[in-house]
Amino acid sequence: AGQGARGQSYSWCAAGHGRYVYVGTCYGALTSTLTLMSNVLGGNFDQEKLTALLNVLYNGAFFTGEEDGGNAGGILTKIDTVTGEVTVLMSKCTTGDNATFRNVTAYNGKFYFCGAVNNLPCIYELDPETDEIVMVYQGMTLQDYYQGYMNGICTGIRGLCEYDGELILSCVTKDGPVILSSSNPREGFTVIASQQDLFDYPAYHFSDSIYGGSIWEIVEFNGMLYVSICTGTPDNMPDENTMQSFALVRGDKAADGSWSWTPVIGDTENDGARYTFGIDPERTRSGAGVLQVYNGYLYIGEYNDEEIALGNVLKHTNFDFMNENLRQSVNLYRMDADENIELVVGDATAMFPNGGISGIGSGFGRNENQYIWRMTEYNGKLCIGTFDTSSLLEPVGQFVNGDIMNMTPEEWARLIEFIRNLVNISGSGDEDGTEAMDKLLAEFDNDEIAHMLATGDVSKLGIDLDKKGIAPETVKAYLMREEISAQNPDALPDFGSIRDLIEKLGGIEGLMATVRSLLTCASYLTDADRGFDMYVSDDGVNFETVTTNGFGDPYNHGLRVFAETSSGLTIGTANPFYGTQVWLMDEGGETEEYTVTFEDGITGETLGTAAIPAGEILGSELFPAAPEHEGYTFIGWDYDGAPVNSDITVTALYEHAAPPADIGDVNMDGSVDTLDALLVLRHVMQVGELEHPELADMDGDGSITTVDALAILRTAIL
């Protein structure tokens, strides 16, 4: 009933074990982000207006909360990839835990899930043999969490891997980021790197890049540890629409267990990094680097800062940051063992004048791809999944095909209504000079403004869909021309003098700047195919396309997790509209088969064989008829329903049939006599065996003793 599990927006982490995949979710991913904007970043959104707007813009498709106002929180599940059965291992309603795990790794036969449980950063250990779950690390107390939150610190655990026999993790506490290690997680962790050791790179406040992404990922490559770090802060922004890009730091462990840290990507001037932040100085949009080791290389995928872009749209009705991201969709690089970096997927720049070695442009040729969100190796192939921003920008896409030079008053009115709705979700005044636009929209209705724009010379209004900025002649100079006020003096009888509108010059300038920004954004969506992309390569250079539309679902805006199981590769999606999906993929082609031998449990005779495709379950039609045996009853086959992944023997099981005899008549001659008592006594003395011992248990205590022999004798002589 209701919305079901629609609020479980993202498969946030996943790990495979046999036929099962463990999946942790992120609940209400984008609605939580918007709440964060309001509560921590000063967005001051009117939540009621925001909910109403999202319902209008997305025709009710966007998840805005539970119908009863509740919050289910994140969950940890176990999914049977053969039957589809889902078991909830942790949740608010079953274990009292809001489990938001965003990463998992295997270590010493256990899975370690990291993230937050009931808001506190922690690590949980899961034994896949028993599904026992134990918390082994908690990064802070509830009081510390509250203090950090009030200080704008994005606490949590994200980076996680195994290195040199130890479990390595990153954690942001109220005092800042650290990297920890442990050879026995239940016994505790040791700090191996601090904020200072990492050159003060980690940006860990909500106002920073990707809401304080901090230490983003950690991997082992070529015997060393590599740490991807978000570095952008308001203080180091290159310009108002750009955050500083990611860094990569190498960790070297000495024989005595001490660590030294060297920047590979970072500050070339002050820290001696080999490459500047973000690798290529012309590339300025990527807040994080996503890492994957494959075929002797460390692959580095760009991850653009969409959080700040979304914040600017909702807080300031400004698409400029978003447009810069769309202009620079993501690249894919790879680094060899000597730390030489080459461009694999991307447009040509001065640093890489020939473009990527794959021959594919940035974003795999699609501007809407804004994250290389997840990579993995499966069956010797590199698999890549993206985040596609066109799913979220679908309401903007409605203006893609508008001819700005010839828009009708009705078309202008629809566009202005869209802008008015965006402006209306913020309950705050104007901090960035949009107060005049707010006042304009408050005093004039859409039709009035639309008429002025439709009958004026919009080529002078600063709208440049070439993505090169505002036209030379300013809006103000255009509007002050006398012929405007005389153009159609009676066209709007309820409007009064157009000079009233001219007095709102700042409002018109702001409105038209927003129009230009919005329509530039829309122009990038002209050829967008909504839904994430997935690509595979068997050499890391040449790629095949698996999907560009989220497996046919435009609401699947991201491919968030991969996990390998015995059934195939499982894929978890990010879907803030209708909830996450988990898919199972195989590579097609010829399927391996196994032989199932059916055996008689009494005689050992082979009753038949069957060839079964790997991973399939035996259907009832495959079983032969079980033969009959005198004195025995067939009770079934010793098969538990597991998928067949090797040659197996399935045996027909029998039990002794209940004999048509009285209790005590152990030789079944039709009478209970002294011979029966003698046979039982010989059995008790272990000098003889009973053919039907079940008839000897006279007292029904489950054992055969001299008491039973005496009871049979008493029956015989009485």
C-alpha positions in Angstrom: 0.0 0.0 0.0 1.1 3.6 -0.3 4.5 4.3 -1.8 6.1 1.0 -0.7 9.9 1.3 -0.6 9.9 4.2 -3.1 12.0 6.3 -0.7 14.9 3.8 -0.9 16.5 6.0 -3.6 19.9 4.6 -4.2 21.7 1.3 -3.9 24.5 2.9 -2.0 26.9 -0.1 -1.6 26.9 -3.7 -2.6 28.9 -6.9 -2.1 28.4 -10.4 -3.6 28.7 -13.7 -1.9 27.8 -16.8 -3.8 24.2 -16.4 -5.2 23.6 -13.6 -2.8 24.2 -9.8 -2.9 24.2 -7.6 0.1 22.9 -4.1 -0.7 22.8 -1.0 1.5 20.5 1.9 0.5 20.4 5.6 0.8 16.9 6.8 1.7 15.4 9.9 0.2 18.8 10.9 -1.4 17.9 14.2 -3.0 15.2 15.2 -0.6 17.7 14.8 2.2 20.2 16.9 0.1 17.6 19.7 -0.2 16.9 19.6 3.5 20.6 19.9 4.1 20.7 23.0 1.9 18.0 24.5 3.9 19.2 23.6 7.4 22.9 24.0 7.0 23.8 26.0 4.0 21.3 28.8 4.5 18.9 27.9 1.6 15.9 28.6 3.8 13.7 26.7 1.5 10.0 26.7 2.2 9.6 22.9 2.3 5.9 23.0 1.6 6.5 25.1 -1.5 9.4 23.0 -2.6 7.4 19.8 -2.3 4.5 21.3 -4.3 7.0 22.6 -7.0 8.7 19.2 -7.4 5.3 17.6 -7.7 4.3 20.0 -10.5 7.7 20.0 -12.3 7.9 16.2 -12.4 4.2 15.4 -12.6 4.4 13.6 -9.2 7.3 11.4 -10.3 9.8 12.8 -7.8 9.8 11.3 -4.3 9.2 14.1 -1.9 8.5 12.1 1.3 6.2 9.5 2.8 2.5 10.1 2.7 2.3 9.9 6.5 5.3 12.2 7.0 7.5 9.4 8.3 11.1 8.6 7.5 11.9 5.0 6.9 15.7 5.5 6.8 18.3 3.4 5.0 18.4 -0.4 5.1 20.8 -3.2 4.6 19.4 -6.1 2.6 20.4 -9.6 1.4 19.0 -10.5 -2.0 18.9 -14.0 -3.5 19.8 -13.4 -7.1 18.2 -16.7 -8.1 14.8 -16.4 -6.5 14.7 -12.6 -6.0 13.9 -13.0 -2.3 14.9 -10.0 -0.2 15.8 -10.2 3.5 16.1 -7.0 5.5 19.1 -7.3 7.9 19.1 -3.8 9.3 16.4 -1.1 9.3 14.6 1.3 11.6 11.6 -0.9 11.8 13.3 -4.3 12.3 16.5 -3.5 14.3 16.0 0.1 15.2 18.9 1.2 12.9 18.8 3.9 10.2 21.6 2.2 8.2 23.1 4.3 5.5 26.2 2.4 4.3 27.9 3.9 1.3 30.8 1.5 0.9 31.8 -2.1 1.6 34.9 -4.2 1.2 35.9 -7.8 1.9 38.6 -8.5 4.5 39.6 -11.8 6.1 36.4 -13.5 5.0 34.1 -10.8 6.4 32.4 -7.8 4.8 33.0 -4.4 6.4 30.3 -1.8 5.7 31.0 1.8 6.3 28.9 4.9 6.5 26.5 6.1 9.1 24.0 4.3 11.4 21.6 6.6 13.2 23.7 9.4 11.8 26.9 8.4 13.5 29.9 7.3 11.4 30.7 3.7 11.9 31.9 0.3 10.6 29.9 -2.8 10.8 31.3 -6.3 10.3 29.1 -8.9 8.6 29.9 -12.6 8.4 28.4 -13.9 5.1 28.3 -17.5 6.5 25.9 -16.6 9.3 24.8 -13.0 8.5 25.9 -12.0 12.0 26.4 -8.2 12.1 28.5 -6.5 14.7 29.6 -2.8 15.0 33.4 -2.7 15.2 34.1 1.0 15.0 32.2 4.2 15.8 33.8 7.5 14.8 32.1 9.8 17.3 29.5 10.1 20.0 26.1 11.6 19.4 27.3 14.7 21.2 30.4 15.0 19.0 28.2 14.5 15.9 25.9 17.3 17.0 28.9 19.6 17.6 30.4 18.8 14.2 27.0 19.3 12.5 26.6 22.7 14.1 30.1 23.6 12.9 29.1 22.6 9.4 31.3 19.5 9.3 30.3 16.7 7.0 31.2 13.7 9.3 31.2 10.2 7.9 33.3 7.3 6.6 33.7 6.9 2.8 37.1 5.5 1.8 37.6 1.8 2.5 40.0 -1.0 1.2 42.4 -3.7 2.2 46.1 -3.1 2.1 49.1 -5.2 3.3 46.9 -7.4 5.4 45.1 -4.5 7.1 41.8 -2.8 6.8 42.2 0.8 5.7 39.4 3.4 6.1 38.9 7.2 6.1 36.8 9.0 8.7 35.8 12.6 9.2 35.3 13.3 12.9 34.4 16.6 14.6 38.1 17.4 14.5 38.6 16.7 10.9 39.6 13.9 8.5 41.9 10.9 9.3 42.9 7.7 7.6 42.9 4.6 9.9 44.3 1.1 9.7 43.7 -2.1 11.7 44.7 -5.8 11.4 41.9 -6.7 13.8 39.0 -4.3 13.5 37.3 -5.5 16.6 40.3 -4.5 18.6 40.6 -0.9 17.3 42.2 1.3 14.7 45.4 3.3 14.4 45.7 6.8 12.7 48.1 6.7 9.8 47.3 10.1 8.2 45.8 13.3 9.4 44.6 16.5 7.6 48.1 17.9 7.9 49.7 14.7 6.5 47.4 15.0 3.5 48.7 18.6 2.8 45.5 20.1 4.2 43.7 19.0 1.0 40.6 17.3 2.3 37.5 19.7 2.1 35.2 18.4 4.8 32.6 21.1 5.4 29.1 21.1 4.0 29.9 24.3 2.1 32.8 22.7 0.4 32.9 20.7 -2.9 30.4 17.9 -3.0 29.2 18.9 0.5 32.5 18.2 2.0 33.5 15.0 0.1 36.8 15.0 1.9 38.7 11.7 1.4 36.7 10.2 -1.4 38.3 6.9 -2.3 41.3 4.7 -1.3 42.8 1.9 -3.4 45.9 -0.2 -3.5 47.8 0.1 -6.7 51.3 -1.2 -7.5 52.0 -2.0 -3.9 51.1 1.5 -2.7 48.0 3.3 -1.3 46.4 6.0 -3.4 43.9 8.4 -1.9 41.5 10.5 -3.9 40.6 13.7 -2.1 37.9 16.5 -2.6 39.7 19.8 -2.1 37.4 22.6 -3.2 36.4 25.2 -0.5 34.8 28.6 -0.8 38.2 30.1 0.0 40.1 28.4 -2.9 37.4 28.8 -5.6 39.1 29.9 -8.9 35.9 31.9 -9.8 32.3 32.1 -8.7 31.2 29.2 -10.8 34.2 26.9 -10.2 35.4 24.8 -7.2 39.0 23.6 -7.0 39.3 20.1 -8.5 40.4 16.8 -6.8 43.8 15.7 -5.6 45.5 12.3 -5.5 48.0 11.4 -2.7 50.2 8.3 -2.6 50.9 6.6 0.7 54.1 4.6 1.2 54.4 2.2 4.2 57.9 1.7 5.6 59.2 -1.6 7.1 58.7 -0.2 10.6 55.0 0.5 9.8 55.3 4.3 9.5 53.8 6.1 6.6 54.9 8.9 4.2 52.6 10.8 1.9 53.3 12.3 -1.5 51.0 14.4 -3.7 50.7 13.1 -7.2 47.8 15.4 -8.2 47.6 18.6 -6.3 49.5 21.8 -5.7 52.5 21.6 -8.1 54.1 24.8 -6.8 53.9 24.5 -3.0 53.7 20.7 -2.5 55.6 19.4 -5.5 52.7 17.5 -7.0 53.4 16.1 -10.5 50.0 17.1 -11.8 47.8 20.1 -10.9 44.5 19.7 -9.2 42.2 17.8 -11.5 45.2 16.6 -13.7 44.6 19.0 -16.6 44.6 22.8 -15.9 41.9 23.3 -18.5 39.6 20.9 -16.7 37.9 22.7 -13.8 34.7 20.9 -13.0 35.6 17.7 -11.3 35.2 17.7 -7.5 36.3 14.1 -7.0 38.3 11.3 -8.7 36.8 7.8 -8.9 39.4 5.1 -8.8 39.6 1.5 -10.3 42.6 -0.7 -10.8 42.4 -2.6 -14.1 44.9 -4.3 -16.4 48.0 -2.7 -14.8 46.6 0.8 -14.6 44.9 3.0 -12.1 41.8 4.4 -13.9 40.7 7.8 -12.7 37.1 8.9 -13.5 36.0 12.5 -13.1 33.0 13.4 -10.9 31.6 16.8 -11.4 30.3 18.9 -8.5 26.5 18.7 -9.1 25.6 19.4 -5.5 26.8 23.1 -5.7 25.3 23.3 -9.2 21.9 22.2 -7.9 22.2 24.5 -4.9 22.8 27.5 -7.2 19.7 26.6 -9.2 17.4 26.3 -6.2 19.0 29.1 -4.1 19.6 31.7 -6.7 17.7 30.5 -9.8 21.1 30.5 -11.5 22.1 27.8 -14.0 25.6 29.1 -14.7 27.5 26.6 -12.5 25.3 23.8 -14.0 26.1 25.0 -17.5 29.8 25.0 -16.9 29.5 21.4 -15.7 27.5 20.5 -18.9 30.1 22.2 -21.0 32.8 20.0 -19.5 31.3 16.6 -19.1 33.5 14.0 -17.5 36.8 12.5 -18.6 38.4 9.2 -17.9 42.2 8.9 -17.3 44.6 6.1 -16.5 47.9 6.1 -14.6 50.6 3.5 -15.0 53.0 2.2 -12.4 55.4 5.1 -12.9 52.6 7.6 -12.4 52.4 8.7 -16.0 48.8 9.7 -16.8 47.1 9.5 -20.2 43.6 10.6 -21.3 41.4 7.6 -22.2 38.0 9.3 -22.8 37.9 13.0 -23.3 38.1 16.1 -25.6 41.4 17.4 -26.8 43.2 20.1 -24.7 46.6 21.6 -24.8 47.8 18.9 -22.4 46.2 16.1 -24.5 46.1 17.6 -28.0 44.9 14.4 -29.6 42.1 13.8 -27.2 41.5 10.4 -25.5 43.2 7.3 -26.7 39.8 5.7 -27.1 38.8 8.3 -29.7 35.7 9.1 -27.6 35.0 12.6 -26.4 34.2 13.8 -22.9 31.2 12.2 -21.2 31.5 9.4 -23.7 30.2 12.0 -26.2 27.3 13.0 -24.0 27.2 16.3 -22.1 24.6 15.0 -19.7 27.1 12.5 -18.2 28.3 14.3 -15.1 29.9 11.5 -13.0 32.0 8.4 -13.8 30.1 7.1 -10.8 31.2 3.5 -10.5 33.8 1.2 -12.1 34.6 -2.4 -11.6 36.4 -5.4 -13.2 34.2 -8.3 -14.2 35.3 -11.4 -16.1 38.4 -9.5 -17.3 36.5 -6.5 -18.5 36.4 -2.9 -17.3 32.8 -1.9 -16.5 31.8 1.8 -16.1 28.6 3.4 -15.0 27.7 7.1 -15.1 25.4 9.7 -13.6 23.1 11.4 -16.1 21.9 14.8 -15.1 19.3 15.1 -17.8 16.9 13.0 -15.7 16.9 15.7 -13.0 16.9 18.5 -15.6 14.0 17.1 -17.5 11.7 20.1 -16.6 14.3 22.4 -18.2 14.4 20.2 -21.3 10.9 21.3 -22.2 12.4 24.6 -23.5 15.0 22.9 -25.7 13.2 23.4 -29.0 12.0 27.0 -28.3 13.1 29.5 -31.0 14.0 32.3 -28.7 13.9 34.9 -31.4 10.3 34.0 -32.3 8.7 32.9 -29.0 5.0 33.7 -28.7 3.6 35.4 -25.6 2.2 32.0 -24.5 5.7 30.4 -24.7 7.3 33.3 -22.8 4.6 33.1 -20.2 5.3 29.3 -19.7 9.0 30.0 -19.3 8.5 32.8 -16.9 6.1 30.6 -14.8 8.9 28.1 -14.6 11.3 30.7 -13.3 8.7 32.2 -11.0 8.3 28.7 -9.4 12.0 28.3 -8.9 12.2 31.7 -7.3 9.2 31.0 -5.1 10.8 28.0 -3.3 13.2 30.1 -1.4 11.8 31.9 1.6 14.7 34.2 2.0 15.2 37.7 0.7 17.9 38.4 -1.9 21.5 38.1 -1.1 22.8 38.0 -4.6 21.1 41.0 -6.3 17.9 39.2 -7.4 15.7 41.3 -5.2 14.7 43.4 -8.2 13.7 40.3 -10.1 11.7 39.1 -7.1 9.9 42.4 -7.0 9.2 42.4 -10.7 7.7 38.9 -10.5 5.6 39.9 -7.6 4.2 43.1 -9.2 3.5 41.9 -12.7 1.9 38.7 -14.0 3.4 36.4 -16.5 1.2 37.6 -19.4 2.3 41.2 -18.9 6.0 40.4 -18.9 5.6 37.9 -21.7 3.9 40.4 -23.9 6.8 42.9 -23.5 9.3 40.2 -24.3 7.4 38.8 -27.3 6.9 42.3 -28.9 10.4 43.5 -28.2 13.7 42.8 -29.9 14.9 39.9 -27.8 18.1 39.7 -29.8 19.2 42.7 -27.6 18.2 41.0 -24.3 21.6 39.3 -23.7 20.4 35.8 -24.6 23.3 34.0 -26.3 22.6 30.3 -26.9 26.1 30.0 -28.4 27.3 29.6 -24.8 29.6 32.6 -25.1 28.0 34.9 -22.6 25.9 38.0 -22.7 25.6 40.0 -25.9 27.4 43.4 -26.1 24.4 45.6 -25.9 23.0 45.6 -22.4 19.4 45.0 -21.4 19.3 48.4 -19.8 20.3 50.2 -23.0 17.7 48.3 -25.0 14.8 49.0 -22.6 15.5 52.7 -22.4 14.8 53.2 -26.1 11.8 55.4 -26.4 10.2 53.4 -29.2 9.5 50.6 -26.8 7.0 52.6 -24.8 5.3 53.7 -27.9 5.4 50.3 -29.6 1.9 49.0 -28.6 0.5 51.5 -26.1 -3.0 49.9 -26.0 -2.0 46.3 -26.2 -2.2 45.7 -22.5 -5.1 47.8 -21.2 -4.6 46.4 -17.6 -0.9 46.9 -17.7 -0.7 50.7 -17.5 2.3 52.4 -18.9 5.2 50.2 -20.0 7.3 52.8 -18.2 6.3 51.1 -15.0 8.0 48.0 -16.2 11.1 50.0 -17.3 11.4 51.2 -13.7 12.1 47.6 -12.9 15.3 47.6 -15.0 17.2 45.6 -12.5 14.4 43.1 -12.4 14.4 42.7 -16.2 18.2 42.4 -16.2 18.0 39.7 -13.6 15.1 37.9 -15.3 16.8 37.9 -18.7 20.1 36.7 -17.1 18.1 33.8 -15.7 16.4 33.2 -19.0 19.8 33.1 -20.7 21.2 30.8 -18.1 18.2 28.5 -18.2 18.0 28.3 -22.0 21.7 27.7 -22.3 21.2 24.7 -19.9 18.3 23.6 -22.0 20.4 23.7 -25.2 22.8 21.1 -23.8 19.9 18.8 -23.4 18.9 18.8 -27.1 20.2 15.3 -27.8 20.2 14.0 -24.2 19.1 10.4 -23.6 17.7 10.4 -20.1 19.0 7.6 -17.8 22.6 6.5 -16.9 25.1 5.0 -19.3 27.1 1.8 -19.0 30.1 0.9 -21.0 32.4 -2.1 -21.0 35.9 -2.7 -22.4 38.1 -5.8 -22.6 41.3 -3.8 -23.0 40.6 -0.5 -21.1 40.7 1.5 -24.4 38.0 0.3 -26.7 34.5 0.5 -25.3 31.1 -1.1 -26.1 27.9 0.5 -25.1 25.6 -1.5 -22.8 23.0 1.3 -22.3 22.6 5.1 -22.5 19.1 5.3 -21.1 19.2 3.6 -17.7 18.2 0.2 -19.0 15.2 1.8 -20.6 14.1 3.8 -17.5 14.7 7.6 -17.7 14.3 7.8 -13.9 17.4 5.7 -13.3 19.7 8.7 -13.3 22.8 6.8 -12.0 24.5 3.5 -12.0 25.7 3.5 -8.4 27.0 0.0 -7.5 28.4 -3.2 -9.0 28.8 -6.6 -7.2 29.8 -9.9 -8.6 27.8 -13.0 -7.7 27.7 -16.6 -8.9 24.6 -15.7 -11.0 26.3 -12.8 -12.8 27.1 -9.1 -12.2 24.6 -7.3 -10.1 24.0 -3.6 -10.8 22.3 -1.2 -8.4 20.7 2.1 -9.6 20.2 5.5 -8.3 16.6 6.5 -8.8 15.3 9.4 -6.7 11.9 9.2 -8.4 10.6 5.7 -7.9 13.3 4.0 -5.9 16.4 2.0 -6.6 16.5 -1.1 -8.8 18.9 -4.1 -8.7 19.6 -5.7 -12.0 21.5 -8.9 -12.9 23.6 -9.0 -16.0 25.4 -11.9 -17.8 27.5 -11.6 -20.9 25.3 -13.9 -23.0 26.9 -16.3 -25.4 27.4 -20.0 -24.7 26.4 -21.1 -21.2 28.4 -23.7 -19.3 26.4 -26.8 -18.5 26.8 -29.3 -15.6 25.6 -32.9 -15.3 23.1 -33.9 -12.6 23.1 -37.7 -11.8 20.0 -39.2 -10.1 20.7 -42.2 -7.9 18.7 -44.8 -6.1 19.3 -44.4 -2.4 18.7 -48.1 -1.7 20.5 -49.9 -4.5 22.9 -47.1 -5.6 21.7 -47.6 -9.2 21.9 -44.6 -11.6 18.3 -43.6 -12.5 19.2 -41.0 -15.1 21.1 -37.9 -15.8 20.3 -34.3 -17.0 22.4 -31.5 -18.4 21.7 -28.2 -16.6 22.9 -24.7 -17.5 25.2 -23.2 -14.9 23.3 -21.3 -12.2 19.9 -22.8 -12.9 17.7 -24.6 -10.4 16.4 -28.2 -11.0 12.8 -28.1 -12.1 10.4 -30.9 -11.0 10.1 -32.1 -14.6 13.8 -33.2 -14.6 13.5 -35.7 -11.8 12.9 -39.4 -12.8 10.3 -41.6 -11.2 11.6 -43.0 -7.9 11.5 -46.9 -8.0 9.5 -48.7 -5.4 11.2 -51.0 -2.8 9.4 -53.4 -0.6 9.4 -52.3 3.0 10.4 -48.8 2.2 8.6 -45.5 1.4 10.1 -42.9 -0.9 10.3 -39.5 1.0 11.9 -37.2 -1.6 15.3 -36.2 -3.1 18.3 -34.8 -1.3 18.3 -31.5 -3.2 17.9 -28.2 -1.4 16.9 -26.0 -4.4 20.3 -24.4 -4.9 21.5 -23.3 -8.3 23.7 -25.9 -10.1 27.2 -24.7 -10.5 29.1 -28.1 -10.7 28.4 -31.7 -11.5 26.3 -33.1 -8.7 24.5 -36.4 -7.6 20.9 -36.2 -6.4 19.8 -39.3 -4.4 16.3 -40.7 -3.9 15.7 -40.9 -0.1 13.6 -43.7 1.6 12.5 -44.7 5.0 11.3 -48.0 6.4 7.6 -48.5 5.7 5.4 -49.0 8.7 5.0 -52.8 8.8 1.6 -54.4 9.0 2.3 -56.0 12.4 1.7 -55.5 16.1 4.2 -53.9 18.4 6.4 -56.6 19.8 6.1 -58.9 16.8 9.7 -58.2 15.8 10.0 -61.2 13.4 6.6 -60.3 11.9 5.3 -63.9 12.1 1.9 -62.8 13.1 2.2 -63.4 16.8 4.0 -61.9 19.8 5.8 -64.8 21.5 9.0 -65.8 23.5 11.0 -65.9 20.3 10.4 -62.2 19.8 11.6 -61.5 23.4 14.7 -63.6 22.7 15.5 -61.7 19.5 15.2 -58.4 21.3 17.4 -59.6 24.1 20.1 -60.7 21.6 19.8 -57.2 20.0 20.3 -55.6 23.4 23.4 -57.9 24.1 24.7 -56.9 20.6 24.8 -60.4 19.3 22.0 -60.0 16.8 20.2 -57.4 14.7 16.5 -56.7 14.3 15.0 -56.4 10.9 12.3 -54.2 12.3 13.6 -52.5 15.4 10.7 -50.1 15.4 8.5 -52.9 16.6 10.7 -53.6 19.7 10.3 -50.3 21.5 7.5 -51.5 23.8 7.6 -48.5 26.2 8.0 -45.9 23.4 11.0 -44.2 25.0 13.0 -44.2 21.7 15.5 -46.9 22.8 15.5 -50.7 22.9 16.5 -52.2 26.3 15.9 -55.3 28.4 12.8 -53.6 29.7 11.4 -53.9 26.2 12.4 -57.6 26.1 10.7 -58.3 29.4 7.6 -56.5 28.2 7.4 -58.7 25.1 7.9 -61.8 27.3 5.1 -60.7 29.6 2.8 -60.2 26.6 3.7 -63.6 25.3 3.0 -65.6 28.5 -0.1 -63.8 29.7 
